[in-house]
Structures are given as C-alpha cells and as structure tokens.
Amino acid sequence: MSNSDAHPLILQAQVPDAHHNIRLDSAMAILFPSYSRSLHKSWILDGQVKVDGTVVLKPKYKVKAQEVLEVVVSCNIETKW
C-alpha cells in the first residue's frame, strides 16, 4: 500500500546588508545554495517566491537589505506501507 501526501517545503531567509540591490535569483542562489539556479528561477516564475509577503514573478527584481524571502513549494512524498 502506498500513500501520497503533499508536504510543503518552506525556505525563509533575510537579505543581509551585503546583498542589498542584487537580483532576486542571485540572492536566492546565495541564501539557498542547496538548490540549483534553474530551480530558483522556476520557483520565481511559478509564483512560489514572496518578498516581504508579496509574490514576485521577476528574477531580475532587485532585493533590498533586510527583506525577507520566502519560498513555499509543494513536495509530493510517497510513503510505502
């Protein structure tokens, strides 16, 4: 028997002063290095990235120091019994 449940992956980080005014996709690469740049870009274009609570759909958006980036991605995890 298998059970498929959606578990959200939530990533959150605050933009440090040193990264003020860089592109959102570049900031994500620095703040979430475990994930590829292409995955970051797809998350942005799919509307899964918020900056200070607002969805941002442009990878070239310039982040500001102290803004909070949040990514919420649905992950389907299959469990076998």
mmCIF file of the N, C-alpha and C atoms, coordinates in Angstrom:
data_MODEL
# 
_entry.id   MODEL 
# 
loop_
_atom_site.group_PDB 
_atom_site.id 
_atom_site.type_symbol 
_atom_site.label_atom_id 
_atom_site.label_alt_id 
_atom_site.label_comp_id 
_atom_site.label_asym_id 
_atom_site.label_entity_id 
_atom_site.label_seq_id 
_atom_site.pdbx_PDB_ins_code 
_atom_site.Cartn_x 
_atom_site.Cartn_y 
_atom_site.Cartn_z 
_atom_site.occupancy 
_atom_site.B_iso_or_equiv 
_atom_site.pdbx_formal_charge 
_atom_site.auth_seq_id 
_atom_site.auth_comp_id 
_atom_site.auth_asym_id 
_atom_site.auth_atom_id 
_atom_site.pdbx_PDB_model_num 
ATOM 1   N N  . MET A 1 1  ? 0.856  -1.176 0.000   1.00 0.00 ? 1  MET A N  1 
ATOM 2   C CA . MET A 1 1  ? 0.000  0.000  0.000   1.00 0.00 ? 1  MET A CA 1 
ATOM 3   C C  . MET A 1 1  ? 0.896  1.230  0.000   1.00 0.00 ? 1  MET A C  1 
ATOM 4   N N  . SER A 1 2  ? 0.517  2.240  -0.756  1.00 0.00 ? 2  SER A N  1 
ATOM 5   C CA . SER A 1 2  ? 1.284  3.481  -0.740  1.00 0.00 ? 2  SER A CA 1 
ATOM 6   C C  . SER A 1 2  ? 0.345  4.652  -0.500  1.00 0.00 ? 2  SER A C  1 
ATOM 7   N N  . ASN A 1 3  ? 0.900  5.682  0.083   1.00 0.00 ? 3  ASN A N  1 
ATOM 8   C CA . ASN A 1 3  ? 0.130  6.872  0.427   1.00 0.00 ? 3  ASN A CA 1 
ATOM 9   C C  . ASN A 1 3  ? 0.901  8.074  -0.089  1.00 0.00 ? 3  ASN A C  1 
ATOM 10  N N  . SER A 1 4  ? 0.251  8.914  -0.877  1.00 0.00 ? 4  SER A N  1 
ATOM 11  C CA . SER A 1 4  ? 0.931  10.087 -1.426  1.00 0.00 ? 4  SER A CA 1 
ATOM 12  C C  . SER A 1 4  ? 0.374  11.338 -0.764  1.00 0.00 ? 4  SER A C  1 
ATOM 13  N N  . ASP A 1 5  ? 1.220  12.069 -0.069  1.00 0.00 ? 5  ASP A N  1 
ATOM 14  C CA . ASP A 1 5  ? 0.797  13.280 0.630   1.00 0.00 ? 5  ASP A CA 1 
ATOM 15  C C  . ASP A 1 5  ? 1.636  14.459 0.156   1.00 0.00 ? 5  ASP A C  1 
ATOM 16  N N  . ALA A 1 6  ? 1.030  15.628 0.098   1.00 0.00 ? 6  ALA A N  1 
ATOM 17  C CA . ALA A 1 6  ? 1.763  16.842 -0.261  1.00 0.00 ? 6  ALA A CA 1 
ATOM 18  C C  . ALA A 1 6  ? 2.285  17.484 1.014   1.00 0.00 ? 6  ALA A C  1 
ATOM 19  N N  . HIS A 1 7  ? 3.588  17.646 1.087   1.00 0.00 ? 7  HIS A N  1 
ATOM 20  C CA . HIS A 1 7  ? 4.220  18.298 2.223   1.00 0.00 ? 7  HIS A CA 1 
ATOM 21  C C  . HIS A 1 7  ? 4.938  19.526 1.698   1.00 0.00 ? 7  HIS A C  1 
ATOM 22  N N  . PRO A 1 8  ? 4.603  20.697 2.196   1.00 0.00 ? 8  PRO A N  1 
ATOM 23  C CA . PRO A 1 8  ? 5.280  21.887 1.674   1.00 0.00 ? 8  PRO A CA 1 
ATOM 24  C C  . PRO A 1 8  ? 6.720  21.991 2.179   1.00 0.00 ? 8  PRO A C  1 
ATOM 25  N N  . LEU A 1 9  ? 7.576  22.415 1.285   1.00 0.00 ? 9  LEU A N  1 
ATOM 26  C CA . LEU A 1 9  ? 8.945  22.765 1.634   1.00 0.00 ? 9  LEU A CA 1 
ATOM 27  C C  . LEU A 1 9  ? 8.934  24.269 1.806   1.00 0.00 ? 9  LEU A C  1 
ATOM 28  N N  . ILE A 1 10 ? 9.325  24.751 2.985   1.00 0.00 ? 10 ILE A N  1 
ATOM 29  C CA . ILE A 1 10 ? 9.314  26.190 3.255   1.00 0.00 ? 10 ILE A CA 1 
ATOM 30  C C  . ILE A 1 10 ? 10.739 26.643 3.525   1.00 0.00 ? 10 ILE A C  1 
ATOM 31  N N  . LEU A 1 11 ? 11.197 27.564 2.699   1.00 0.00 ? 11 LEU A N  1 
ATOM 32  C CA . LEU A 1 11 ? 12.514 28.167 2.875   1.00 0.00 ? 11 LEU A CA 1 
ATOM 33  C C  . LEU A 1 11 ? 12.303 29.636 3.196   1.00 0.00 ? 11 LEU A C  1 
ATOM 34  N N  . GLN A 1 12 ? 13.060 30.155 4.148   1.00 0.00 ? 12 GLN A N  1 
ATOM 35  C CA . GLN A 1 12 ? 12.916 31.562 4.516   1.00 0.00 ? 12 GLN A CA 1 
ATOM 36  C C  . GLN A 1 12 ? 14.281 32.114 4.909   1.00 0.00 ? 12 GLN A C  1 
ATOM 37  N N  . ALA A 1 13 ? 14.585 33.318 4.444   1.00 0.00 ? 13 ALA A N  1 
ATOM 38  C CA . ALA A 1 13 ? 15.849 33.965 4.796   1.00 0.00 ? 13 ALA A CA 1 
ATOM 39  C C  . ALA A 1 13 ? 15.703 35.467 4.640   1.00 0.00 ? 13 ALA A C  1 
ATOM 40  N N  . GLN A 1 14 ? 16.480 36.189 5.434   1.00 0.00 ? 14 GLN A N  1 
ATOM 41  C CA . GLN A 1 14 ? 16.500 37.643 5.356   1.00 0.00 ? 14 GLN A CA 1 
ATOM 42  C C  . GLN A 1 14 ? 17.724 38.075 4.560   1.00 0.00 ? 14 GLN A C  1 
ATOM 43  N N  . VAL A 1 15 ? 17.531 39.042 3.673   1.00 0.00 ? 15 VAL A N  1 
ATOM 44  C CA . VAL A 1 15 ? 18.621 39.543 2.834   1.00 0.00 ? 15 VAL A CA 1 
ATOM 45  C C  . VAL A 1 15 ? 19.583 40.348 3.701   1.00 0.00 ? 15 VAL A C  1 
ATOM 46  N N  . PRO A 1 16 ? 20.853 39.929 3.762   1.00 0.00 ? 16 PRO A N  1 
ATOM 47  C CA . PRO A 1 16 ? 21.824 40.691 4.553   1.00 0.00 ? 16 PRO A CA 1 
ATOM 48  C C  . PRO A 1 16 ? 22.201 42.000 3.859   1.00 0.00 ? 16 PRO A C  1 
ATOM 49  N N  . ASP A 1 17 ? 22.704 42.938 4.637   1.00 0.00 ? 17 ASP A N  1 
ATOM 50  C CA . ASP A 1 17 ? 23.098 44.243 4.092   1.00 0.00 ? 17 ASP A CA 1 
ATOM 51  C C  . ASP A 1 17 ? 24.059 44.105 2.921   1.00 0.00 ? 17 ASP A C  1 
ATOM 52  N N  . ALA A 1 18 ? 24.947 43.123 2.984   1.00 0.00 ? 18 ALA A N  1 
ATOM 53  C CA . ALA A 1 18 ? 25.952 42.938 1.933   1.00 0.00 ? 18 ALA A CA 1 
ATOM 54  C C  . ALA A 1 18 ? 25.342 42.576 0.578   1.00 0.00 ? 18 ALA A C  1 
ATOM 55  N N  . HIS A 1 19 ? 24.092 42.113 0.563   1.00 0.00 ? 19 HIS A N  1 
ATOM 56  C CA . HIS A 1 19 ? 23.454 41.698 -0.686  1.00 0.00 ? 19 HIS A CA 1 
ATOM 57  C C  . HIS A 1 19 ? 22.360 42.664 -1.139  1.00 0.00 ? 19 HIS A C  1 
ATOM 58  N N  . HIS A 1 20 ? 22.374 43.866 -0.592  1.00 0.00 ? 20 HIS A N  1 
ATOM 59  C CA . HIS A 1 20 ? 21.409 44.902 -0.994  1.00 0.00 ? 20 HIS A CA 1 
ATOM 60  C C  . HIS A 1 20 ? 21.549 45.190 -2.487  1.00 0.00 ? 20 HIS A C  1 
ATOM 61  N N  . ASN A 1 21 ? 20.428 45.257 -3.170  1.00 0.00 ? 21 ASN A N  1 
ATOM 62  C CA . ASN A 1 21 ? 20.346 45.688 -4.571  1.00 0.00 ? 21 ASN A CA 1 
ATOM 63  C C  . ASN A 1 21 ? 20.887 44.661 -5.569  1.00 0.00 ? 21 ASN A C  1 
ATOM 64  N N  . ILE A 1 22 ? 20.863 43.366 -5.209  1.00 0.00 ? 22 ILE A N  1 
ATOM 65  C CA . ILE A 1 22 ? 21.197 42.347 -6.202  1.00 0.00 ? 22 ILE A CA 1 
ATOM 66  C C  . ILE A 1 22 ? 19.907 41.692 -6.683  1.00 0.00 ? 22 ILE A C  1 
ATOM 67  N N  . ARG A 1 23 ? 19.991 40.989 -7.789  1.00 0.00 ? 23 ARG A N  1 
ATOM 68  C CA . ARG A 1 23 ? 18.818 40.339 -8.364  1.00 0.00 ? 23 ARG A CA 1 
ATOM 69  C C  . ARG A 1 23 ? 18.270 39.268 -7.420  1.00 0.00 ? 23 ARG A C  1 
ATOM 70  N N  . LEU A 1 24 ? 16.954 39.091 -7.472  1.00 0.00 ? 24 LEU A N  1 
ATOM 71  C CA . LEU A 1 24 ? 16.302 38.086 -6.643  1.00 0.00 ? 24 LEU A CA 1 
ATOM 72  C C  . LEU A 1 24 ? 16.879 36.700 -6.895  1.00 0.00 ? 24 LEU A C  1 
ATOM 73  N N  . ASP A 1 25 ? 17.056 36.321 -8.157  1.00 0.00 ? 25 ASP A N  1 
ATOM 74  C CA . ASP A 1 25 ? 17.578 34.981 -8.434  1.00 0.00 ? 25 ASP A CA 1 
ATOM 75  C C  . ASP A 1 25 ? 19.004 34.813 -7.916  1.00 0.00 ? 25 ASP A C  1 
ATOM 76  N N  . SER A 1 26 ? 19.805 35.862 -7.957  1.00 0.00 ? 26 SER A N  1 
ATOM 77  C CA . SER A 1 26 ? 21.163 35.804 -7.412  1.00 0.00 ? 26 SER A CA 1 
ATOM 78  C C  . SER A 1 26 ? 21.133 35.711 -5.891  1.00 0.00 ? 26 SER A C  1 
ATOM 79  N N  . ALA A 1 27 ? 20.240 36.467 -5.269  1.00 0.00 ? 27 ALA A N  1 
ATOM 80  C CA . ALA A 1 27 ? 20.105 36.415 -3.809  1.00 0.00 ? 27 ALA A CA 1 
ATOM 81  C C  . ALA A 1 27 ? 19.682 35.023 -3.362  1.00 0.00 ? 27 ALA A C  1 
ATOM 82  N N  . MET A 1 28 ? 18.773 34.407 -4.099  1.00 0.00 ? 28 MET A N  1 
ATOM 83  C CA . MET A 1 28 ? 18.331 33.062 -3.753  1.00 0.00 ? 28 MET A CA 1 
ATOM 84  C C  . MET A 1 28 ? 19.469 32.054 -3.882  1.00 0.00 ? 28 MET A C  1 
ATOM 85  N N  . ALA A 1 29 ? 20.307 32.223 -4.901  1.00 0.00 ? 29 ALA A N  1 
ATOM 86  C CA . ALA A 1 29 ? 21.456 31.326 -5.081  1.00 0.00 ? 29 ALA A CA 1 
ATOM 87  C C  . ALA A 1 29 ? 22.408 31.418 -3.893  1.00 0.00 ? 29 ALA A C  1 
ATOM 88  N N  . ILE A 1 30 ? 22.553 32.613 -3.332  1.00 0.00 ? 30 ILE A N  1 
ATOM 89  C CA . ILE A 1 30 ? 23.432 32.820 -2.177  1.00 0.00 ? 30 ILE A CA 1 
ATOM 90  C C  . ILE A 1 30 ? 22.778 32.298 -0.894  1.00 0.00 ? 30 ILE A C  1 
ATOM 91  N N  . LEU A 1 31 ? 21.491 32.605 -0.723  1.00 0.00 ? 31 LEU A N  1 
ATOM 92  C CA . LEU A 1 31 ? 20.804 32.266 0.518   1.00 0.00 ? 31 LEU A CA 1 
ATOM 93  C C  . LEU A 1 31 ? 20.327 30.817 0.589   1.00 0.00 ? 31 LEU A C  1 
ATOM 94  N N  . PHE A 1 32 ? 20.090 30.201 -0.570  1.00 0.00 ? 32 PHE A N  1 
ATOM 95  C CA . PHE A 1 32 ? 19.623 28.810 -0.619  1.00 0.00 ? 32 PHE A CA 1 
ATOM 96  C C  . PHE A 1 32 ? 20.527 28.004 -1.563  1.00 0.00 ? 32 PHE A C  1 
ATOM 97  N N  . PRO A 1 33 ? 21.794 27.835 -1.210  1.00 0.00 ? 33 PRO A N  1 
ATOM 98  C CA . PRO A 1 33 ? 22.753 27.213 -2.128  1.00 0.00 ? 33 PRO A CA 1 
ATOM 99  C C  . PRO A 1 33 ? 22.534 25.721 -2.384  1.00 0.00 ? 33 PRO A C  1 
ATOM 100 N N  . SER A 1 34 ? 21.679 25.075 -1.627  1.00 0.00 ? 34 SER A N  1 
ATOM 101 C CA . SER A 1 34 ? 21.425 23.640 -1.821  1.00 0.00 ? 34 SER A CA 1 
ATOM 102 C C  . SER A 1 34 ? 20.573 23.359 -3.052  1.00 0.00 ? 34 SER A C  1 
ATOM 103 N N  . TYR A 1 35 ? 20.016 24.408 -3.641  1.00 0.00 ? 35 TYR A N  1 
ATOM 104 C CA . TYR A 1 35 ? 19.132 24.249 -4.786  1.00 0.00 ? 35 TYR A CA 1 
ATOM 105 C C  . TYR A 1 35 ? 19.733 24.961 -5.990  1.00 0.00 ? 35 TYR A C  1 
ATOM 106 N N  . SER A 1 36 ? 19.454 24.448 -7.182  1.00 0.00 ? 36 SER A N  1 
ATOM 107 C CA . SER A 1 36 ? 20.047 24.993 -8.408  1.00 0.00 ? 36 SER A CA 1 
ATOM 108 C C  . SER A 1 36 ? 19.442 26.343 -8.792  1.00 0.00 ? 36 SER A C  1 
ATOM 109 N N  . ARG A 1 37 ? 20.213 27.094 -9.567  1.00 0.00 ? 37 ARG A N  1 
ATOM 110 C CA . ARG A 1 37 ? 19.721 28.386 -10.067 1.00 0.00 ? 37 ARG A CA 1 
ATOM 111 C C  . ARG A 1 37 ? 18.492 28.198 -10.945 1.00 0.00 ? 37 ARG A C  1 
ATOM 112 N N  . SER A 1 38 ? 18.468 27.133 -11.740 1.00 0.00 ? 38 SER A N  1 
ATOM 113 C CA . SER A 1 38 ? 17.303 26.905 -12.603 1.00 0.00 ? 38 SER A CA 1 
ATOM 114 C C  . SER A 1 38 ? 16.056 26.596 -11.773 1.00 0.00 ? 38 SER A C  1 
ATOM 115 N N  . LEU A 1 39 ? 16.238 25.901 -10.661 1.00 0.00 ? 39 LEU A N  1 
ATOM 116 C CA . LEU A 1 39 ? 15.105 25.641 -9.768  1.00 0.00 ? 39 LEU A CA 1 
ATOM 117 C C  . LEU A 1 39 ? 14.639 26.934 -9.113  1.00 0.00 ? 39 LEU A C  1 
ATOM 118 N N  . HIS A 1 40 ? 15.572 27.781 -8.685  1.00 0.00 ? 40 HIS A N  1 
ATOM 119 C CA . HIS A 1 40 ? 15.205 29.090 -8.126  1.00 0.00 ? 40 HIS A CA 1 
ATOM 120 C C  . HIS A 1 40 ? 14.367 29.870 -9.129  1.00 0.00 ? 40 HIS A C  1 
ATOM 121 N N  . LYS A 1 41 ? 14.829 29.912 -10.375 1.00 0.00 ? 41 LYS A N  1 
ATOM 122 C CA . LYS A 1 41 ? 14.121 30.671 -11.401 1.00 0.00 ? 41 LYS A CA 1 
ATOM 123 C C  . LYS A 1 41 ? 12.716 30.110 -11.626 1.00 0.00 ? 41 LYS A C  1 
ATOM 124 N N  . SER A 1 42 ? 12.588 28.790 -11.670 1.00 0.00 ? 42 SER A N  1 
ATOM 125 C CA . SER A 1 42 ? 11.263 28.213 -11.890 1.00 0.00 ? 42 SER A CA 1 
ATOM 126 C C  . SER A 1 42 ? 10.336 28.515 -10.715 1.00 0.00 ? 42 SER A C  1 
ATOM 127 N N  . TRP A 1 43 ? 10.868 28.493 -9.486  1.00 0.00 ? 43 TRP A N  1 
ATOM 128 C CA . TRP A 1 43 ? 10.046 28.859 -8.328  1.00 0.00 ? 43 TRP A CA 1 
ATOM 129 C C  . TRP A 1 43 ? 9.546  30.299 -8.448  1.00 0.00 ? 43 TRP A C  1 
ATOM 130 N N  . ILE A 1 44 ? 10.426 31.202 -8.872  1.00 0.00 ? 44 ILE A N  1 
ATOM 131 C CA . ILE A 1 44 ? 10.035 32.607 -9.029  1.00 0.00 ? 44 ILE A CA 1 
ATOM 132 C C  . ILE A 1 44 ? 8.938  32.725 -10.078 1.00 0.00 ? 44 ILE A C  1 
ATOM 133 N N  . LEU A 1 45 ? 9.169  32.146 -11.255 1.00 0.00 ? 45 LEU A N  1 
ATOM 134 C CA . LEU A 1 45 ? 8.212  32.266 -12.360 1.00 0.00 ? 45 LEU A CA 1 
ATOM 135 C C  . LEU A 1 45 ? 6.889  31.562 -12.068 1.00 0.00 ? 45 LEU A C  1 
ATOM 136 N N  . ASP A 1 46 ? 6.921  30.563 -11.192 1.00 0.00 ? 46 ASP A N  1 
ATOM 137 C CA . ASP A 1 46 ? 5.691  29.853 -10.813 1.00 0.00 ? 46 ASP A CA 1 
ATOM 138 C C  . ASP A 1 46 ? 4.934  30.534 -9.675  1.00 0.00 ? 46 ASP A C  1 
ATOM 139 N N  . GLY A 1 47 ? 5.440  31.673 -9.195  1.00 0.00 ? 47 GLY A N  1 
ATOM 140 C CA . GLY A 1 47 ? 4.744  32.409 -8.140  1.00 0.00 ? 47 GLY A CA 1 
ATOM 141 C C  . GLY A 1 47 ? 4.907  31.822 -6.761  1.00 0.00 ? 47 GLY A C  1 
ATOM 142 N N  . GLN A 1 48 ? 5.986  31.068 -6.534  1.00 0.00 ? 48 GLN A N  1 
ATOM 143 C CA . GLN A 1 48 ? 6.200  30.423 -5.249  1.00 0.00 ? 48 GLN A CA 1 
ATOM 144 C C  . GLN A 1 48 ? 7.160  31.187 -4.341  1.00 0.00 ? 48 GLN A C  1 
ATOM 145 N N  . VAL A 1 49 ? 7.583  32.362 -4.793  1.00 0.00 ? 49 VAL A N  1 
ATOM 146 C CA . VAL A 1 49 ? 8.533  33.165 -4.008  1.00 0.00 ? 49 VAL A CA 1 
ATOM 147 C C  . VAL A 1 49 ? 7.871  34.472 -3.594  1.00 0.00 ? 49 VAL A C  1 
ATOM 148 N N  . LYS A 1 50 ? 7.977  34.766 -2.300  1.00 0.00 ? 50 LYS A N  1 
ATOM 149 C CA . LYS A 1 50 ? 7.472  36.036 -1.777  1.00 0.00 ? 50 LYS A CA 1 
ATOM 150 C C  . LYS A 1 50 ? 8.636  36.843 -1.225  1.00 0.00 ? 50 LYS A C  1 
ATOM 151 N N  . VAL A 1 51 ? 8.543  38.147 -1.407  1.00 0.00 ? 51 VAL A N  1 
ATOM 152 C CA . VAL A 1 51 ? 9.497  39.082 -0.815  1.00 0.00 ? 51 VAL A CA 1 
ATOM 153 C C  . VAL A 1 51 ? 8.690  39.977 0.108   1.00 0.00 ? 51 VAL A C  1 
ATOM 154 N N  . ASP A 1 52 ? 8.989  39.906 1.388   1.00 0.00 ? 52 ASP A N  1 
ATOM 155 C CA . ASP A 1 52 ? 8.217  40.638 2.408   1.00 0.00 ? 52 ASP A CA 1 
ATOM 156 C C  . ASP A 1 52 ? 6.714  40.414 2.256   1.00 0.00 ? 52 ASP A C  1 
ATOM 157 N N  . GLY A 1 53 ? 6.333  39.159 1.968   1.00 0.00 ? 53 GLY A N  1 
ATOM 158 C CA . GLY A 1 53 ? 4.922  38.795 1.907   1.00 0.00 ? 53 GLY A CA 1 
ATOM 159 C C  . GLY A 1 53 ? 4.241  39.003 0.570   1.00 0.00 ? 53 GLY A C  1 
ATOM 160 N N  . THR A 1 54 ? 4.956  39.554 -0.417  1.00 0.00 ? 54 THR A N  1 
ATOM 161 C CA . THR A 1 54 ? 4.377  39.816 -1.727  1.00 0.00 ? 54 THR A CA 1 
ATOM 162 C C  . THR A 1 54 ? 5.018  38.901 -2.768  1.00 0.00 ? 54 THR A C  1 
ATOM 163 N N  . VAL A 1 55 ? 4.184  38.226 -3.563  1.00 0.00 ? 55 VAL A N  1 
ATOM 164 C CA . VAL A 1 55 ? 4.709  37.369 -4.621  1.00 0.00 ? 55 VAL A CA 1 
ATOM 165 C C  . VAL A 1 55 ? 5.438  38.225 -5.652  1.00 0.00 ? 55 VAL A C  1 
ATOM 166 N N  . VAL A 1 56 ? 6.649  37.800 -5.997  1.00 0.00 ? 56 VAL A N  1 
ATOM 167 C CA . VAL A 1 56 ? 7.453  38.481 -7.020  1.00 0.00 ? 56 VAL A CA 1 
ATOM 168 C C  . VAL A 1 56 ? 7.700  37.486 -8.143  1.00 0.00 ? 56 VAL A C  1 
ATOM 169 N N  . LEU A 1 57 ? 7.339  37.871 -9.362  1.00 0.00 ? 57 LEU A N  1 
ATOM 170 C CA . LEU A 1 57 ? 7.425  36.978 -10.519 1.00 0.00 ? 57 LEU A CA 1 
ATOM 171 C C  . LEU A 1 57 ? 8.608  37.273 -11.433 1.00 0.00 ? 57 LEU A C  1 
ATOM 172 N N  . LYS A 1 58 ? 9.459  38.198 -11.048 1.00 0.00 ? 58 LYS A N  1 
ATOM 173 C CA . LYS A 1 58 ? 10.577 38.596 -11.911 1.00 0.00 ? 58 LYS A CA 1 
ATOM 174 C C  . LYS A 1 58 ? 11.908 38.244 -11.269 1.00 0.00 ? 58 LYS A C  1 
ATOM 175 N N  . PRO A 1 59 ? 12.686 37.354 -11.907 1.00 0.00 ? 59 PRO A N  1 
ATOM 176 C CA . PRO A 1 59 ? 14.002 37.002 -11.374 1.00 0.00 ? 59 PRO A CA 1 
ATOM 177 C C  . PRO A 1 59 ? 14.937 38.205 -11.261 1.00 0.00 ? 59 PRO A C  1 
ATOM 178 N N  . LYS A 1 60 ? 14.728 39.222 -12.092 1.00 0.00 ? 60 LYS A N  1 
ATOM 179 C CA . LYS A 1 60 ? 15.622 40.385 -12.074 1.00 0.00 ? 60 LYS A CA 1 
ATOM 180 C C  . LYS A 1 60 ? 15.232 41.443 -11.027 1.00 0.00 ? 60 LYS A C  1 
ATOM 181 N N  . TYR A 1 61 ? 14.177 41.181 -10.258 1.00 0.00 ? 61 TYR A N  1 
ATOM 182 C CA . TYR A 1 61 ? 13.785 42.089 -9.181  1.00 0.00 ? 61 TYR A CA 1 
ATOM 183 C C  . TYR A 1 61 ? 14.989 42.324 -8.269  1.00 0.00 ? 61 TYR A C  1 
ATOM 184 N N  . LYS A 1 62 ? 15.252 43.573 -7.917  1.00 0.00 ? 62 LYS A N  1 
ATOM 185 C CA . LYS A 1 62 ? 16.379 43.916 -7.044  1.00 0.00 ? 62 LYS A CA 1 
ATOM 186 C C  . LYS A 1 62 ? 15.929 43.870 -5.583  1.00 0.00 ? 62 LYS A C  1 
ATOM 187 N N  . VAL A 1 63 ? 16.537 42.976 -4.831  1.00 0.00 ? 63 VAL A N  1 
ATOM 188 C CA . VAL A 1 63 ? 16.192 42.854 -3.416  1.00 0.00 ? 63 VAL A CA 1 
ATOM 189 C C  . VAL A 1 63 ? 16.855 43.975 -2.617  1.00 0.00 ? 63 VAL A C  1 
ATOM 190 N N  . LYS A 1 64 ? 16.273 44.252 -1.483  1.00 0.00 ? 64 LYS A N  1 
ATOM 191 C CA . LYS A 1 64 ? 16.808 45.270 -0.580  1.00 0.00 ? 64 LYS A CA 1 
ATOM 192 C C  . LYS A 1 64 ? 17.230 44.609 0.723   1.00 0.00 ? 64 LYS A C  1 
ATOM 193 N N  . ALA A 1 65 ? 18.202 45.197 1.360   1.00 0.00 ? 65 ALA A N  1 
ATOM 194 C CA . ALA A 1 65 ? 18.682 44.666 2.645   1.00 0.00 ? 65 ALA A CA 1 
ATOM 195 C C  . ALA A 1 65 ? 17.515 44.548 3.620   1.00 0.00 ? 65 ALA A C  1 
ATOM 196 N N  . GLN A 1 66 ? 17.512 43.480 4.375   1.00 0.00 ? 66 GLN A N  1 
ATOM 197 C CA . GLN A 1 66 ? 16.535 43.168 5.418   1.00 0.00 ? 66 GLN A CA 1 
ATOM 198 C C  . GLN A 1 66 ? 15.193 42.663 4.893   1.00 0.00 ? 66 GLN A C  1 
ATOM 199 N N  . GLU A 1 67 ? 14.982 42.618 3.571   1.00 0.00 ? 67 GLU A N  1 
ATOM 200 C CA . GLU A 1 67 ? 13.753 41.997 3.066   1.00 0.00 ? 67 GLU A CA 1 
ATOM 201 C C  . GLU A 1 67 ? 13.799 40.502 3.379   1.00 0.00 ? 67 GLU A C  1 
ATOM 202 N N  . VAL A 1 68 ? 12.618 39.925 3.587   1.00 0.00 ? 68 VAL A N  1 
ATOM 203 C CA . VAL A 1 68 ? 12.526 38.501 3.888   1.00 0.00 ? 68 VAL A CA 1 
ATOM 204 C C  . VAL A 1 68 ? 12.052 37.768 2.636   1.00 0.00 ? 68 VAL A C  1 
ATOM 205 N N  . LEU A 1 69 ? 12.842 36.767 2.228   1.00 0.00 ? 69 LEU A N  1 
ATOM 206 C CA . LEU A 1 69 ? 12.474 35.924 1.099   1.00 0.00 ? 69 LEU A CA 1 
ATOM 207 C C  . LEU A 1 69 ? 11.845 34.656 1.647   1.00 0.00 ? 69 LEU A C  1 
ATOM 208 N N  . GLU A 1 70 ? 10.744 34.258 1.043   1.00 0.00 ? 70 GLU A N  1 
ATOM 209 C CA . GLU A 1 70 ? 10.072 33.039 1.464   1.00 0.00 ? 70 GLU A CA 1 
ATOM 210 C C  . GLU A 1 70 ? 9.685  32.233 0.230   1.00 0.00 ? 70 GLU A C  1 
ATOM 211 N N  . VAL A 1 71 ? 10.004 30.954 0.259   1.00 0.00 ? 71 VAL A N  1 
ATOM 212 C CA . VAL A 1 71 ? 9.661  30.043 -0.826  1.00 0.00 ? 71 VAL A CA 1 
ATOM 213 C C  . VAL A 1 71 ? 8.812  28.929 -0.226  1.00 0.00 ? 71 VAL A C  1 
ATOM 214 N N  . VAL A 1 72 ? 7.645  28.694 -0.813  1.00 0.00 ? 72 VAL A N  1 
ATOM 215 C CA . VAL A 1 72 ? 6.787  27.594 -0.371  1.00 0.00 ? 72 VAL A CA 1 
ATOM 216 C C  . VAL A 1 72 ? 6.530  26.717 -1.597  1.00 0.00 ? 72 VAL A C  1 
ATOM 217 N N  . VAL A 1 73 ? 7.071  25.505 -1.539  1.00 0.00 ? 73 VAL A N  1 
ATOM 218 C CA . VAL A 1 73 ? 6.967  24.574 -2.656  1.00 0.00 ? 73 VAL A CA 1 
ATOM 219 C C  . VAL A 1 73 ? 6.280  23.311 -2.181  1.00 0.00 ? 73 VAL A C  1 
ATOM 220 N N  . SER A 1 74 ? 5.304  22.848 -2.939  1.00 0.00 ? 74 SER A N  1 
ATOM 221 C CA . SER A 1 74 ? 4.639  21.582 -2.600  1.00 0.00 ? 74 SER A CA 1 
ATOM 222 C C  . SER A 1 74 ? 5.526  20.437 -3.030  1.00 0.00 ? 74 SER A C  1 
ATOM 223 N N  . CYS A 1 75 ? 5.773  19.535 -2.106  1.00 0.00 ? 75 CYS A N  1 
ATOM 224 C CA . CYS A 1 75 ? 6.579  18.349 -2.384  1.00 0.00 ? 75 CYS A CA 1 
ATOM 225 C C  . CYS A 1 75 ? 5.694  17.130 -2.195  1.00 0.00 ? 75 CYS A C  1 
ATOM 226 N N  . ASN A 1 76 ? 5.616  16.327 -3.203  1.00 0.00 ? 76 ASN A N  1 
ATOM 227 C CA . ASN A 1 76 ? 4.849  15.076 -3.076  1.00 0.00 ? 76 ASN A CA 1 
ATOM 228 C C  . ASN A 1 76 ? 5.799  13.996 -2.611  1.00 0.00 ? 76 ASN A C  1 
ATOM 229 N N  . ILE A 1 77 ? 5.506  13.452 -1.457  1.00 0.00 ? 77 ILE A N  1 
ATOM 230 C CA . ILE A 1 77 ? 6.323  12.386 -0.888  1.00 0.00 ? 77 ILE A CA 1 
ATOM 231 C C  . ILE A 1 77 ? 5.473  11.122 -0.850  1.00 0.00 ? 77 ILE A C  1 
ATOM 232 N N  . GLU A 1 78 ? 5.998  10.098 -1.457  1.00 0.00 ? 78 GLU A N  1 
ATOM 233 C CA . GLU A 1 78 ? 5.261  8.842  -1.471  1.00 0.00 ? 78 GLU A CA 1 
ATOM 234 C C  . GLU A 1 78 ? 5.787  7.934  -0.372  1.00 0.00 ? 78 GLU A C  1 
ATOM 235 N N  . THR A 1 79 ? 4.860  7.452  0.446   1.00 0.00 ? 79 THR A N  1 
ATOM 236 C CA . THR A 1 79 ? 5.240  6.533  1.512   1.00 0.00 ? 79 THR A CA 1 
ATOM 237 C C  . THR A 1 79 ? 4.689  5.163  1.171   1.00 0.00 ? 79 THR A C  1 
ATOM 238 N N  . LYS A 1 80 ? 5.501  4.150  1.401   1.00 0.00 ? 80 LYS A N  1 
ATOM 239 C CA . LYS A 1 80 ? 5.066  2.775  1.152   1.00 0.00 ? 80 LYS A CA 1 
ATOM 240 C C  . LYS A 1 80 ? 4.864  2.083  2.480   1.00 0.00 ? 80 LYS A C  1 
ATOM 241 N N  . TRP A 1 81 ? 3.796  1.348  2.566   1.00 0.00 ? 81 TRP A N  1 
ATOM 242 C CA . TRP A 1 81 ? 3.463  0.645  3.815   1.00 0.00 ? 81 TRP A CA 1 
ATOM 243 C C  . TRP A 1 81 ? 3.807  -0.806 3.675   1.00 0.00 ? 81 TRP A C  1 
# 
